[in-house]
Amino acid sequence: MVNKIRYVPLYLWLLFTIVLFGFAILASLSTTRGIFTNSLFESGIHFSNYIDLFKTQKMGRYFLNSVIYTVSACVGVLVFAAPAAYVLGRVKFRGKKIVNLMFLSAISIPGLLISIPLFSLFVELKLTGSIITLVLIYIFTNIPFSVFLLTGFFASIPKELEESAAVDGCGPIQTFIKIILPVAQPGLITVSIFNFMSIWNEYLYALIFAGDPKYHTLALALQSIVLGFTNTGNYSGIFAASIIVFLPTFILYLFISKRIVAGITVGSVKG
C-alpha cells in the first residue's frame, strides 16, 4: 500500500500532462470562439488551422530548415564526439583527467556567454547568413555533452573485443569502425536523441545567427506566429503551430524511449 501511495504524485502529474496535451490538440482543431466558449467543435473540426500555417506562414520551409539543421548537426556531432570519447574512455595518456575536466566544464558554460565571441568569429570567417552557420554552431556546442556521455559507453565495452580484433589483424581505426561503433550503438542512439531534442527546440543561437528569415527555424517561426496571431486573436492557430513544433520530438521519444533507457543503463556501468 505504501509503495502505491508513493506513485500517486507521478500519476497525478501524468494525468495533468495528458489533459493539457489533449486540450492543446483539440483547441488546434477548433476556433478561437470555440476555445473561449467551451464548445470546441460546435462548428466542426477545422484542419484549416494547420493548412493555413503551411500556406500563409511558410511553416513548411521552417520545418524543413529545422530538419536540415537537426539531422546535419546530429551526424556532425557523432563524427567528432565518438572518436574523442573513444580515446578518453579506452586510452590511458598523460593529462587525460584535465581533458575530461575541460569537456565537463564546457557543458556548464551558458550559451549567452559565448554567443558574442562566436558571432565575431563567424563574421571574421565570413560564414554568416547561411545554413552552414547554424549547423556548425550546433555541432560545436553539443560536442562537450556528447563526449561526456559517450565516454562512459566506450569505457564499458569489454577490452577482449579489441584484443580479438588485433589478433585478426585489425588496426586501431578498423577496430573502432568495425567493432567498437556497432557495439556502442545504444549509446550513439541515446546521444543522438538528446541532441535532436536539444537542437530542434533551440532558440538563442537561431535568433542570433539565422539572419535572413528564409533560414529561420521552427522555434523562431513559432515566436513570430504567436506574436502575430495574438494581435489578431487567432488562438486556435497558436495551438496548431505549437503542436507542429512539439509533435516531432514527442513522436521520436514515444517510439524509442526504451532505447534511451537501455543506452543510459549501459553507459552508467563505468561512466
C-alpha positions in Angstrom: 0.0 0.0 0.0 2.8 2.4 0.9 4.5 1.7 -2.5 1.3 2.6 -4.3 0.9 5.9 -2.4 4.5 6.8 -3.5 3.4 6.8 -7.1 0.3 9.0 -6.6 2.1 12.3 -7.4 3.6 10.7 -10.5 0.1 9.6 -11.7 -1.3 13.0 -11.0 1.4 14.7 -12.9 0.9 12.2 -15.8 -2.8 12.9 -15.8 -2.2 16.7 -15.7 0.2 16.4 -18.7 -2.3 14.3 -20.7 -5.1 16.7 -20.1 -3.0 19.7 -21.2 -1.7 17.9 -24.3 -5.2 16.7 -25.2 -6.7 20.2 -24.8 -4.0 21.6 -27.0 -4.7 19.2 -29.8 -8.5 19.8 -29.5 -8.0 23.5 -29.4 -5.8 23.4 -32.5 -8.7 21.8 -34.4 -11.3 24.3 -33.1 -11.8 28.0 -33.5 -10.9 30.9 -31.1 -14.6 31.4 -30.3 -15.0 27.7 -29.5 -12.0 27.8 -27.2 -13.4 30.6 -25.1 -17.0 29.4 -25.1 -16.1 25.8 -24.1 -17.7 24.5 -27.3 -14.6 23.3 -29.2 -16.3 21.5 -32.1 -19.6 23.4 -32.3 -18.7 24.5 -35.9 -16.9 21.3 -36.8 -13.3 20.1 -36.9 -11.0 22.8 -38.5 -7.9 21.2 -40.2 -7.7 24.6 -41.9 -5.7 25.9 -38.9 -2.8 23.6 -39.9 -3.3 24.2 -43.7 -3.2 27.9 -43.3 0.1 27.7 -41.3 1.8 25.9 -44.2 0.2 28.2 -46.9 0.4 31.6 -45.4 3.1 31.4 -42.7 5.6 29.3 -44.7 5.6 26.6 -42.0 6.9 24.0 -44.4 10.1 26.0 -45.1 10.8 26.4 -41.4 10.0 22.8 -40.8 12.5 21.8 -43.5 15.1 24.1 -42.1 14.8 22.6 -38.7 15.1 19.1 -40.1 18.3 20.1 -42.0 19.9 21.8 -39.0 19.0 19.0 -36.6 19.9 16.0 -38.7 23.1 17.5 -40.1 24.2 18.6 -36.6 23.4 15.3 -35.0 25.5 13.5 -37.6 28.3 16.0 -37.3 28.4 15.7 -33.5 28.9 11.9 -33.7 31.7 12.3 -36.3 33.7 14.4 -33.8 32.5 13.2 -30.4 32.6 9.5 -31.0 36.4 9.3 -31.7 37.2 11.7 -28.9 35.1 9.8 -26.4 36.6 6.5 -27.5 40.1 7.8 -26.8 39.1 9.2 -23.4 37.2 6.0 -22.5 39.8 3.5 -23.7 43.3 5.0 -23.9 45.5 6.0 -20.9 47.6 9.1 -21.5 49.1 12.0 -19.5 46.6 14.8 -19.0 43.5 12.6 -19.5 41.8 14.0 -16.4 42.4 17.5 -17.5 40.9 16.9 -20.9 37.9 15.2 -19.2 37.5 18.2 -16.9 37.7 20.6 -19.9 34.8 18.8 -21.6 32.8 18.7 -18.4 33.5 22.4 -17.8 32.4 23.3 -21.3 29.0 21.8 -20.6 28.3 24.4 -17.9 29.2 27.4 -20.0 25.9 29.4 -20.7 25.1 29.8 -24.4 24.6 33.5 -24.0 28.2 33.9 -22.7 29.8 32.5 -25.9 27.3 33.9 -28.4 29.1 37.2 -28.9 32.5 35.7 -29.4 31.0 33.1 -31.7 29.3 35.8 -33.7 32.5 37.8 -34.1 34.4 34.7 -35.2 31.8 33.8 -37.8 31.8 37.4 -39.1 35.6 37.2 -39.5 35.4 33.9 -41.3 32.5 35.2 -43.5 30.3 32.3 -42.6 27.2 34.4 -41.5 24.0 34.3 -43.4 23.9 30.7 -44.5 22.6 27.3 -43.4 26.1 26.1 -42.6 26.4 28.7 -39.9 23.8 27.2 -37.6 24.9 23.7 -38.4 28.5 24.4 -37.3 27.3 26.1 -34.1 25.0 23.3 -33.2 27.8 20.8 -33.8 30.4 22.6 -31.7 28.1 23.4 -28.8 26.8 19.9 -28.5 30.2 18.1 -28.7 31.1 18.5 -24.9 27.9 16.9 -23.6 28.1 14.1 -26.3 31.8 13.3 -25.4 31.0 13.3 -21.7 28.1 10.9 -22.2 29.8 8.6 -24.8 33.0 8.2 -22.7 31.0 6.0 -20.3 29.7 3.9 -23.1 33.1 3.2 -24.6 34.6 2.6 -21.2 32.0 -0.1 -20.5 32.9 -2.2 -23.7 35.0 -5.3 -22.8 38.6 -5.0 -23.8 38.6 -8.5 -25.1 36.8 -7.3 -28.3 39.8 -5.1 -29.2 42.3 -7.8 -28.4 40.4 -10.2 -30.6 40.3 -7.6 -33.4 44.1 -7.1 -33.0 44.7 -10.8 -33.3 42.7 -10.8 -36.6 44.9 -8.1 -37.9 42.7 -5.0 -37.5 44.4 -1.7 -36.8 43.1 0.9 -34.3 40.9 2.7 -36.9 39.4 -0.5 -38.3 38.7 -1.8 -34.7 37.0 1.4 -33.9 34.8 1.5 -37.0 34.1 -2.2 -37.5 34.0 -3.5 -33.9 33.5 -0.7 -31.3 30.9 1.5 -33.1 28.4 -1.3 -33.7 28.7 -2.4 -30.1 28.3 1.2 -28.9 25.1 1.7 -31.0 22.8 2.1 -27.9 25.0 4.9 -26.7 25.2 6.6 -30.1 21.4 6.5 -30.5 20.9 7.8 -27.0 23.2 10.8 -27.6 21.7 11.5 -31.0 18.2 11.6 -29.4 19.3 14.0 -26.7 21.0 16.2 -29.3 18.0 16.0 -31.6 15.6 17.3 -28.9 18.0 20.0 -27.8 18.7 21.3 -31.3 15.1 21.0 -32.5 13.9 23.3 -29.7 17.0 25.6 -29.7 16.1 29.3 -29.8 19.1 31.5 -28.8 21.6 30.7 -31.5 18.9 30.6 -34.1 17.8 34.1 -33.1 21.4 35.5 -33.3 22.8 33.6 -36.3 19.9 32.8 -38.6 19.7 36.3 -40.0 17.6 36.0 -43.2 14.0 34.8 -42.5 14.5 32.0 -45.1 17.0 30.4 -42.7 14.7 30.6 -39.6 13.9 27.5 -37.6 10.5 26.4 -36.3 11.3 27.8 -32.9 11.8 31.3 -34.4 8.8 30.9 -36.6 6.7 29.9 -33.5 7.6 33.2 -31.8 6.6 35.3 -34.8 3.4 33.3 -35.3 2.4 33.7 -31.6 3.0 37.4 -31.6 1.1 37.9 -34.9 -1.8 35.6 -34.0 -2.1 37.1 -30.5 -2.7 40.5 -32.1 -5.3 39.1 -34.5 -6.9 36.9 -31.8 -6.2 33.6 -33.7 -5.6 31.4 -30.7 -6.5 28.2 -32.4 -3.7 28.9 -34.9 -1.3 29.4 -32.0 -2.2 26.0 -30.6 -1.8 24.4 -34.1 1.7 26.0 -34.5 2.7 24.7 -31.1 1.6 21.2 -31.9 3.6 21.2 -35.2 6.8 22.3 -33.3 6.2 19.8 -30.4 5.0 16.7 -32.3 8.3 15.5 -33.9 10.2 15.2 -30.7 7.2 13.7 -28.9 6.8 11.0 -31.6 10.6 10.4 -31.6 10.7 9.9 -27.9 7.5 7.8 -27.9 8.9 5.2 -30.3 12.5 4.9 -29.0 12.2 5.8 -25.3 13.2 2.2 -24.4 16.5 2.7 -26.3 17.2 5.8 -24.3 16.8 4.0 -21.0 18.8 1.0 -22.3 21.6 3.3 -23.5 21.8 5.2 -20.3 21.9 2.0 -18.3 24.8 0.6 -20.3 26.8 3.8 -20.1 26.4 4.0 -16.4 28.4 0.8 -15.8 31.7 2.6 -16.0 30.7 6.1 -16.9 
